[in-house]
Amino acid sequence: MRIPFLSLFPALFLTFFLTAHSPPSSIYDHLKHNGLPIGLLPKGISDFSIDPNTNRFHVNLTHPCNSEFEIQLHYDFNISGVLSFGKIANLSGVSQQELFLWFPVINIRVDDPTSGLINFDVGVVDKQFSLSLFEIPRDCTAFDPKGSLSISQSS
């Protein structure tokens, strides 16, 4: 028995519509949906949640870890922040190393996607990096807290 092509059209249209309009299913999808590179967060995410009303997200990693880019980033067990288009505000759980000190990354933003730059606000200064550094999630190596200095974010 042959099914006429026209009878397949509604099913194909419905599949396309549901796929194109389905909510993001991973934290990486949420980053991408908000114009941010998915490599801002490392591999090793055990679970995440996002409040659809406030866009506040929480990410849990399997262990705290460091990831090497042009810079070194440290990720705590728990990472949280507020997503908006081109920005993560009120970020906690991510630190950036400058010389021998660790500074909390407070905000991350992409002011102009065509510039190819991303800004990290570490409180004392904004640092600019190439967006291309954060195209894919990086492996993250377990963190040994012994012997490292850090500047903590005040509450």
C-alpha positions in Angstrom: 0.0 0.0 0.0 1.4 3.4 -1.0 0.9 6.5 1.1 0.5 9.6 -1.0 3.1 12.3 -0.6 0.5 14.9 0.4 -0.6 12.8 3.4 3.0 12.8 4.7 3.3 16.6 4.5 1.4 17.3 7.7 3.5 14.9 9.7 6.8 16.3 8.3 5.6 19.9 9.0 4.6 19.0 12.6 8.0 17.3 13.2 9.8 20.4 11.8 7.7 22.8 13.8 8.2 20.9 17.1 11.9 20.6 16.5 12.4 24.3 15.5 10.3 25.6 18.5 11.3 23.2 21.2 13.0 24.7 24.3 16.7 24.2 24.7 17.4 20.9 26.3 21.0 21.4 27.7 22.8 24.3 29.3 24.9 24.4 26.1 21.7 24.9 24.1 20.7 27.8 26.5 24.1 29.4 26.0 23.8 29.2 22.2 20.2 30.4 22.3 21.4 33.5 24.2 24.2 34.3 21.7 27.0 32.9 23.9 29.7 30.3 23.0 29.0 26.9 24.4 32.7 26.5 25.6 32.1 28.9 28.4 31.3 25.8 30.5 33.5 22.7 30.6 32.7 19.1 29.9 31.6 17.1 33.0 28.3 18.7 33.8 26.3 16.3 35.8 23.1 18.2 35.8 21.6 21.7 35.4 18.5 23.7 36.0 17.2 27.0 34.7 14.3 29.1 36.0 12.2 30.1 32.9 10.9 33.2 34.6 14.3 34.7 35.7 16.7 32.8 33.5 18.8 32.0 36.6 20.7 28.8 36.0 22.5 26.3 38.2 25.1 23.9 36.9 26.6 21.0 38.8 29.9 19.5 37.8 31.2 16.0 38.7 34.2 17.7 40.5 35.8 21.2 40.7 38.3 21.5 37.9 40.5 23.8 35.8 40.5 24.3 32.1 43.3 25.9 30.1 42.5 28.4 27.4 44.7 31.4 26.6 43.9 31.8 30.3 43.2 29.3 33.1 39.7 29.1 34.4 38.6 27.3 37.6 35.1 25.9 37.9 33.6 25.0 41.3 31.2 22.1 41.9 28.3 24.5 41.5 28.1 27.3 39.0 25.2 29.8 38.7 24.3 33.0 37.0 21.6 34.8 35.1 21.4 34.4 31.3 20.3 37.2 29.0 21.2 37.7 25.3 24.9 38.1 25.0 25.5 38.0 28.8 25.9 36.0 32.0 25.4 38.3 35.0 25.8 37.5 38.7 28.1 34.6 37.9 29.4 32.5 40.7 31.6 29.4 40.7 34.0 30.5 38.0 37.5 32.1 38.7 40.2 33.3 36.3 43.9 33.2 37.1 46.0 36.4 36.7 49.7 35.9 37.4 49.5 33.8 40.6 46.1 35.0 41.9 42.6 33.7 41.2 39.8 36.3 40.7 36.1 35.5 40.5 34.5 36.1 37.2 31.4 38.2 37.9 30.0 38.8 34.5 30.7 37.5 31.0 29.4 39.4 28.0 29.6 39.6 24.2 28.9 43.3 23.4 29.2 42.9 19.6 29.3 39.4 18.1 30.9 40.7 14.9 33.9 41.9 16.9 34.8 38.3 17.7 35.5 39.3 21.3 34.2 38.3 24.7 34.6 40.2 27.9 35.2 38.7 31.4 34.5 41.1 34.3 36.8 40.0 37.2 35.9 43.0 39.4 39.1 44.9 39.1 39.2 44.9 35.4 37.5 43.6 32.2 39.5 41.2 30.2 38.9 40.6 26.5 39.4 37.3 24.7 38.7 35.9 21.3 35.3 34.2 21.1 37.0 31.4 19.1 38.7 30.2 22.3 35.2 29.2 23.7 33.7 27.5 20.6 33.6 24.0 22.2 33.4 22.8 25.8 36.9 21.9 27.1 38.0 19.0 29.1 38.5 20.0 32.7 41.2 18.5 35.0 40.5 17.9 38.6 41.5 20.8 40.9 44.0 20.5 43.7 43.4 23.4 46.1 46.7 23.0 47.9 49.1 25.9 47.3 46.9 28.2 45.3 46.0 31.7 46.3 42.6 33.1 45.6 40.7 36.3 45.9 37.1 35.5 47.0 34.0 37.3 45.9 32.4 39.2 48.7 28.8 38.5 49.4 
